[in-house]
């Protein structure tokens, strides 16, 4: 028989167990993710952003590699040699005595004048600026993807609520048809029709659950979240505004904010520098070389002698097999290509901004139409149910009215979703996706 333990002694253990249970529940609870948190975490966890940052870092380090060509070069060397010389005359071959020599030298060289290397260094520095702007463009693209996926998942969850409401209405219709049949004011076909309506609605909900699961997984992948952990999103309602609030005169400032446009401009500067670099290959270069050190027979001799040398060299290209001309023509071709790309990008950005402004205005108006359609569908369902309860008509009118209400409700969800996407696209077209956070209702 177990000994009796007073409840007072068990109280601390019960309290401690409760704390452990609550702590475990808090750890397993679904995190509430906001759009602000999702966009803020992009810089730290998104794979594309992390790779883009490393590419930009590599471009910066390439400056150091190219800078080495215009910096002094110093080498220290220590060498102990032992050799025997042979003197060969016409008839007699004489061998000298073996000799030892120790050298400790510090050698250096410096390109006093090398226009080609200096121009190449400037080109690499411009390439680093291009890489930084490309990284910023990658960040904006990922931010737009995250915001769009966030709104997509909210849309899918909202559709799930719409389908749940449809199921409630379908079950209510089935109950009404059953009661009407028992009262003798309806036929069996009304009950069957209501059961079919309920089955269709339940099937649609099962399909929507898969869509919710898919959008949730996609958002978790973008944000590097645990795929097996439940995710809960906080609603984000974008403030509704007409396109008149966004004047098209902002186009020029948009160019200055778009990272992809700035990257294209820097890339054009780089290829122009490359054209000059190719031309500088024809110019002479001036090089200073020298060394200083100690010499003796053996490394441990005390009587080491100083030795040094100093030289100045001038290198003048005379004929390089027409390589310089070919390099310059290639650079000029790349310059023309980049100028064409920059012009095309200007047209693209202008078109994106115009389309985004038009979409904001159009989709804002579509929300008002969808809201009106929803109100009319609700009133139609109310009248149809009233006619069916009074026995004036069968439940076909109710089924059709419920379908139209479900469609109107879904159209409103889609209209709000499309408006949210248009605001994200407008923010991206203007160069900064995070500005959509300031439009929270």
C-alpha positions in Angstrom: 0.0 0.0 0.0 1.4 3.4 -1.0 2.1 5.8 1.9 -0.2 8.8 2.3 1.4 12.1 1.2 -0.2 15.3 2.4 -1.4 17.6 -0.4 0.6 20.5 1.1 3.8 18.6 0.3 2.7 17.9 -3.3 1.8 21.5 -4.0 5.4 22.7 -4.9 5.8 19.7 -7.2 2.4 20.4 -8.8 3.3 24.1 -9.3 6.7 23.2 -10.8 5.1 20.7 -13.2 2.6 23.3 -14.3 5.4 25.7 -15.1 7.2 23.0 -17.1 4.0 22.2 -19.0 3.3 25.9 -19.8 6.9 26.4 -20.9 6.7 23.4 -23.2 3.5 24.7 -24.6 5.0 28.1 -25.2 7.9 26.5 -27.1 5.6 24.6 -29.4 3.1 27.4 -29.9 2.9 28.7 -33.4 4.8 31.9 -33.9 2.8 35.0 -34.9 4.6 36.4 -37.9 4.0 39.9 -39.0 4.9 41.4 -42.4 7.3 43.7 -40.7 9.2 40.8 -39.2 9.1 38.8 -42.5 10.7 41.7 -44.4 13.2 42.5 -41.6 14.5 38.9 -41.6 15.2 38.8 -45.3 18.7 40.2 -45.0 19.8 37.5 -42.5 18.1 34.3 -43.6 17.2 34.3 -47.3 19.5 32.2 -49.5 19.5 34.5 -52.5 20.3 37.5 -50.3 23.1 35.7 -48.6 24.6 34.6 -51.9 24.3 38.1 -53.3 26.1 39.6 -50.3 29.0 37.2 -50.8 29.2 38.0 -54.5 29.4 41.7 -53.6 32.1 40.9 -51.0 34.1 39.1 -53.7 33.9 42.0 -56.0 35.3 44.3 -53.3 38.2 41.9 -52.7 39.0 41.9 -56.4 40.0 45.6 -55.9 42.8 44.4 -53.7 43.9 41.9 -56.3 44.1 44.5 -59.0 45.7 47.1 -56.7 48.6 44.8 -56.2 49.7 45.5 -59.8 50.3 49.2 -59.0 51.8 48.8 -55.6 55.5 48.2 -54.8 56.5 44.5 -54.6 59.1 43.4 -52.1 60.6 39.9 -51.8 63.1 38.6 -49.2 65.3 35.6 -50.1 68.0 33.7 -48.3 70.2 31.3 -50.3 73.2 29.1 -49.5 75.0 27.7 -52.6 78.0 25.5 -53.2 79.2 25.1 -56.8 82.2 24.0 -58.8 83.2 25.8 -62.1 84.7 24.1 -65.1 87.0 25.9 -67.6 87.1 24.4 -71.0 90.1 25.3 -73.3 90.8 24.0 -76.8 92.8 21.0 -75.6 92.8 21.1 -71.8 89.7 20.8 -69.5 90.5 22.4 -66.1 88.2 22.0 -63.1 88.3 24.7 -60.4 88.0 24.2 -56.7 84.5 24.0 -55.2 83.2 27.4 -53.8 80.4 28.3 -51.4 78.3 31.5 -51.5 75.6 32.8 -49.1 73.2 35.6 -50.2 70.5 37.4 -48.2 68.6 39.8 -50.4 65.6 42.1 -50.2 64.4 42.8 -53.8 61.7 45.2 -54.9 60.1 46.6 -57.9 57.6 49.5 -58.5 55.8 50.6 -61.6 56.3 54.3 -61.6 54.2 54.7 -64.8 51.7 52.1 -66.0 48.5 53.7 -67.4 47.0 50.3 -68.4 47.2 48.9 -64.8 45.9 52.2 -63.3 42.9 52.2 -65.6 42.2 48.5 -64.9 42.2 49.3 -61.2 39.6 52.0 -61.8 37.5 49.5 -63.7 37.6 47.0 -60.9 36.5 49.6 -58.4 33.5 50.5 -60.7 32.8 46.7 -60.9 32.5 46.6 -57.1 29.9 49.4 -57.2 28.0 47.4 -59.8 28.1 44.4 -57.5 26.8 46.4 -54.6 23.9 47.8 -56.7 23.2 44.3 -58.0 23.0 43.1 -54.4 20.5 45.8 -53.6 18.5 44.8 -56.6 18.5 41.2 -55.4 17.3 42.3 -51.9 14.4 44.3 -53.5 13.4 41.3 -55.6 13.4 39.0 -52.6 11.5 41.5 -50.5 8.8 41.7 -53.2 8.6 37.9 -53.3 8.2 37.7 -49.5 5.5 40.4 -49.4 3.6 38.8 -52.3 3.9 35.3 -50.7 2.8 36.8 -47.4 -0.3 38.3 -49.0 -0.9 35.0 -51.0 -0.9 33.0 -47.8 -3.3 35.5 -46.1 -5.6 35.2 -49.2 -5.6 31.4 -49.0 -6.4 31.5 -45.3 -9.2 34.0 -46.0 -10.6 31.7 -48.7 -10.6 28.9 -46.1 -12.8 31.1 -43.9 -15.1 31.7 -46.8 -15.4 28.0 -47.5 -16.1 27.3 -43.8 -19.0 29.9 -44.0 -20.2 28.1 -47.2 -20.3 24.8 -45.4 -22.3 26.3 -42.5 -24.8 27.7 -45.0 -25.0 24.4 -46.8 -25.6 22.4 -43.6 -28.3 24.9 -42.6 -29.9 24.4 -46.0 -29.8 20.6 -45.5 -31.4 21.0 -42.1 -34.1 23.2 -43.5 -34.8 20.9 -46.4 -35.1 17.9 -44.0 -37.5 19.9 -41.8 -39.5 21.0 -44.8 -39.7 17.4 -46.0 -41.0 16.2 -42.6 -43.5 19.0 -42.6 -44.7 17.9 -46.1 -43.9 21.2 -47.8 -40.8 19.9 -49.7 -39.8 16.8 -51.6 -36.9 14.3 -51.4 -35.1 16.0 -54.3 -34.7 19.1 -52.1 -32.9 17.1 -49.5 -30.7 15.4 -52.1 -29.9 18.7 -53.7 -28.9 20.2 -50.4 -26.7 17.1 -49.6 -25.0 17.5 -53.0 -24.4 21.2 -52.3 -22.8 20.3 -49.0 -20.5 17.6 -50.6 -19.3 20.1 -53.3 -18.5 22.7 -50.6 -16.6 20.2 -48.4 -14.6 19.0 -51.4 -13.7 22.6 -52.3 -12.5 23.1 -48.7 -10.2 20.0 -48.9 -8.6 21.5 -52.1 -8.1 24.8 -50.4 -6.3 23.2 -47.4 -3.7 22.0 -49.9 -3.3 25.5 -51.3 -2.9 26.9 -47.8 -0.2 24.2 -47.1 1.6 25.0 -50.3 1.8 28.8 -49.7 2.8 28.3 -46.1 5.7 26.0 -47.2 6.8 28.6 -49.8 6.9 31.4 -47.3 8.8 29.2 -44.8 11.4 28.5 -47.5 11.9 32.1 -48.3 12.4 33.0 -44.6 14.3 29.8 -43.7 11.7 28.8 -41.1 11.2 25.3 -39.7 9.0 23.6 -42.3 7.5 21.3 -39.6 6.4 24.1 -37.3 3.0 25.7 -37.5 3.0 29.2 -38.8 0.4 31.9 -37.9 0.3 35.2 -39.8 -1.0 38.5 -38.5 -3.3 40.2 -40.8 -2.0 43.2 -42.8 -4.6 45.5 -44.4 -3.1 47.9 -46.9 -4.6 51.4 -46.8 -6.8 51.9 -49.9 -5.9 54.9 -51.9 -6.4 56.1 -55.5 -3.5 56.5 -57.9 -4.0 60.3 -57.8 -1.8 60.2 -54.7 1.1 59.1 -56.8 2.1 61.6 -59.4 3.9 60.3 -62.4 6.4 63.2 -62.1 8.3 60.9 -59.7 9.6 58.9 -62.7 13.1 60.6 -62.6 13.5 60.1 -58.9 12.4 56.5 -59.4 15.4 56.0 -61.7 17.7 57.3 -58.9 16.2 54.8 -56.4 16.1 51.7 -58.6 19.1 49.5 -57.8 19.0 47.7 -61.1 19.1 51.0 -63.0 22.0 52.3 -60.9 23.8 49.0 -61.5 23.3 49.4 -65.3 24.6 52.9 -65.1 27.7 51.8 -63.2 28.2 48.9 -65.7 28.2 51.4 -68.5 30.8 53.5 -66.7 32.9 50.3 -66.3 32.9 49.4 -70.0 33.8 52.9 -70.9 36.8 52.6 -68.6 37.6 49.3 -70.2 37.7 51.0 -73.6 40.3 53.4 -72.3 42.2 50.6 -70.6 42.5 48.8 -74.0 43.8 52.0 -75.5 46.4 52.5 -72.8 48.0 49.2 -73.7 49.8 51.1 -76.5 51.5 53.5 -73.9 55.0 52.9 -72.5 55.5 51.8 -68.9 58.3 52.8 -66.5 59.6 50.3 -63.9 62.1 50.7 -61.0 63.8 47.6 -59.7 66.4 47.2 -57.0 67.8 44.9 -54.3 69.9 45.1 -51.2 71.5 42.4 -49.1 74.5 40.7 -47.6 76.8 38.1 -49.1 79.5 35.8 -47.7 80.9 32.3 -48.3 78.8 30.7 -45.6 75.7 31.9 -43.7 77.5 31.9 -40.4 80.5 33.9 -41.5 81.1 37.1 -39.6 82.5 39.1 -42.5 79.5 39.5 -44.7 79.7 42.1 -47.5 77.0 44.5 -48.6 75.6 44.1 -52.1 72.9 46.1 -53.9 71.7 47.0 -57.3 69.3 49.6 -58.8 67.7 49.7 -62.2 65.2 51.8 -64.2 63.5 50.2 -67.1 61.3 51.6 -69.9 59.0 49.3 -71.8 57.5 50.5 -75.1 55.0 48.3 -77.0 56.1 48.1 -80.6 54.0 45.2 -82.1 51.7 42.9 -80.1 50.1 41.0 -83.0 47.2 43.5 -83.2 46.0 42.3 -79.8 45.4 45.8 -78.5 43.2 46.8 -81.5 41.1 43.7 -81.0 40.8 44.4 -77.2 39.6 47.9 -78.0 37.0 46.8 -80.5 35.7 44.2 -78.1 35.4 46.9 -75.4 33.6 49.2 -77.8 31.1 46.5 -78.7 30.4 45.9 -75.0 29.9 49.6 -74.5 27.3 49.7 -77.3 25.6 46.6 -75.8 25.4 48.2 -72.3 24.1 51.5 -73.7 21.3 49.5 -75.4 20.6 47.6 -72.2 20.4 50.9 -70.2 18.0 52.4 -72.7 15.8 49.3 -72.6 15.8 49.4 -68.8 14.7 53.0 -68.8 11.7 52.0 -71.0 11.0 49.0 -68.7 11.0 51.0 -65.5 8.8 53.7 -67.0 6.4 51.0 -68.2 6.4 49.3 -64.8 5.7 52.5 -63.0 2.8 53.4 -65.3 1.3 49.9 -65.1 1.7 49.9 -61.3 -0.1 53.2 -61.0 -2.9 52.0 -63.3 -3.2 48.7 -61.3 -3.6 50.5 -58.0 -6.4 52.7 -59.3 -8.2 49.8 -61.1 -7.9 47.3 -58.4 -9.0 49.8 -55.8 -12.2 50.4 -57.8 -12.7 46.6 -58.2 -12.8 46.2 -54.4 -15.8 48.7 -54.3 -17.6 46.7 -57.0 -16.9 43.4 -55.2 -18.2 44.8 -52.0 -21.4 45.8 -53.7 -21.8 42.4 -55.4 -21.4 40.8 -52.0 -24.1 42.9 -50.4 -26.5 42.1 -53.3 -25.7 38.3 -53.1 -26.4 38.4 -49.3 -29.8 40.0 -50.0 -30.6 37.6 -52.8 -29.9 34.6 -50.4 -32.1 36.1 -47.7 -35.0 36.5 -50.1 -34.5 33.0 -51.6 -34.4 31.4 -48.1 -37.6 33.3 -47.2 -39.4 32.1 -50.3 -38.3 28.5 -49.6 -39.4 28.6 -46.0 -42.8 29.9 -47.1 -43.1 27.0 -49.5 -43.4 29.3 -52.5 -40.5 27.7 -54.4 -38.1 24.7 -54.0 -34.5 25.1 -52.8 -33.0 25.5 -56.2 -33.1 29.3 -55.8 -31.4 28.9 -52.4 -28.7 26.7 -53.8 -28.1 29.2 -56.7 -28.1 32.1 -54.3 -25.6 30.4 -52.0 -23.3 29.7 -55.0 -23.5 33.3 -56.0 -22.8 34.5 -52.5 -19.8 32.1 -52.2 -18.5 33.5 -55.6 -19.1 37.1 -54.5 -17.3 36.5 -51.2 -14.4 34.9 -53.0 -14.3 37.7 -55.5 -13.9 40.2 -52.7 -11.1 38.2 -51.1 -9.4 38.1 -54.5 -9.9 41.8 -55.2 -8.3 42.7 -51.9 -5.5 40.4 -52.6 -4.9 41.8 -56.1 -4.9 45.3 -54.6 -2.3 44.3 -52.0 -0.1 42.9 -54.8 -0.5 46.1 -56.8 0.7 48.1 -53.9 3.7 45.8 -53.5 4.5 46.1 -57.2 4.2 49.9 -57.0 6.6 50.0 -54.1 9.0 47.8 -56.0 8.7 49.9 -59.2 9.5 53.0 -57.2 12.7 51.3 -55.8 11.9 50.4 -52.2 9.5 47.5 -51.3 9.6 48.3 -47.5 7.6 51.5 -48.1 4.5 49.3 -48.3 4.8 48.9 -44.5 3.9 52.6 -44.1 0.6 51.9 -46.0 -0.8 49.7 -43.2 -4.4 50.5 -42.5 
